[in-house]
Amino acid sequence: MKWIYKLISHKTILSIIAIFAMGMFLSPIVKADTEADTEAGSDPFGIDIIESGEGTDGGIALGDQDLRVTITNIINVALSLLGIVAVVVILIGGFKWMTAGGNDEQVTVARKWIFSGIIGLAIILSAWAIARFALTSLGTATNTTGAGDYA
């Protein structure tokens, strides 16, 4: 049990290691560029230059998706990641509460963590609802067909 307390005393180092590990896990896998890979469209970042040729006018290999759809996807991913962070905050609060051992000060700190996580989730859901409303209204105002599909 003492090793757990020693491990917890190094919070900064553990946090850096956890962030590095999550970055490695969530980062896209980038293969070595070969001519066949570039032609097959496997450029994950869309930054390879396409040479002029059969049916192409050259330029950067960007998608041809509607800008509103791209913005909606970015908003959804960002809010999803924030939602995960809020759930982790709630889990940290629950862990602190479970390990409080009847200490009222630690229980109070744990309640604050849980309450902060719940408020964070409420803000994230509100931001998602506002973004969905704004994008849907934008699509309706510009007479776009399928305006409800953007959010």
N, C-alpha and C positions, 0 to 999 in steps of 0.2 A: 504494500500500500504506500510505502514511503516513496517508491520510484514514481508513482503518479504525481505526488506533490512536487517532486524534483522536476518532473517533466512539465508540469503546469507553470513552474517558476520561469521557464524559458518561453513565454508567450510570443515575444517578438520573433524569435527564430522560427518557432513553429508556424506562425502566421505567414512568414515569408516562404517557408517551404510549401505550405498549403496553397498559397497563391501561385507559386511556380508550378506545382503539380497540376493545378486546375488549368493553368495556361497551356501547359503541354498537352493535357487531355482534350481541351476544347479547341486548340489551334488546328487549322486545316492541314491536311497532309499534302505537302507540295512535292511532287515528283520532279526529278531532274528533267529539264527541258530538252526535248529532242525534237527533231523536225516532224516526226510522225505524231507526237503528242500535240504539238501546236496545231497541226492540220486537223486533228480529230476534235479540237475544241476543248481540250482538257486544261486550259489555263484557268485556275480557280479564281484569280483576281481580275481577269479581263484586261490585262495591261500589255499583252503581247501585240506587237504591230502586225497587222495582216497586210501582206504584200498584195499589190494590185494583180489581179489575175482573172480567172474565170468567174464572171458575175460579181466581182467585188471591186470596190473603188479604193481600197486601202484604208488605213486608219487604225484606231484602237478597237480591240475586240470587246465592245460593250454590248449589253443586252438591248433588245428592241422592245422591252416591256414598257407599258405606260408609266409615266412619272408618278402618278397617283398610286399605282399599285406598288411601285418601288418604295415610296414613302410609307405606305401602309405596312409593308413588310418590315421596314426598319423600325417603325413604331412598335409593332407587335413583338419583334425580337427584343427590343430594349425593355419593354414593359414586362415581358416574360422573365428576363434576367433579373429585373428588380423584384418581381414576385418571388423568385427563388430566394433572393437575399432576404426578403421579409419573412419567408417561412423559416429560413435558417435562424433569423433573430428570435423568432418564437421558440424554435427548438432549443436555442441557447438558454433562453429564459426558463424553459421547462427543465432543462438539465440542471441549471443553477438551483431551481426550486427543489428538485429531487435530491440534490446533494447538500442542501442547506442543513440538514440534521436538526431541525427544530430551531435554528438560530433566526430570530425575528428580523434582524438586519439583512441577512442574506435572502430571506423570503421577500422582503420589501424590494430589494434590488432585482430579484427574479421577476416580481410582478411588474416592475417598471420595464424590464426587457420585453415581457410578453405584451404589455400594453403598447409599447412603442412599435412592436411588430404588427399588431392589429391595426394601429393607426396608419402605419406604412402600407398595409394591404388595402385599407380603405382609400388612401390617396392614389394608389396605383390603379385600382378599379375605377375610381372617378376619372383619372386621366385617360384611361382607355375609353370610357364612355364618352367623354368630351371629344376625343380624337375621332372616334367612330361617327359621332354626330356631325362634326365639322366636315369630315371627308364625304359622308353621305349627302350632306347639304350642298357641298361644293359640286358633287356629281349631279345632283338634281338641278341646281341653279344653272349649270352649264349644259343642261339637256343631254347628258351623257346616258346612253342606254346601259342598263345594268349597273346603275349607280350604287345599289346596295351591296355589290360584290367587292367594293374596295375596302371595306372595314371588317 
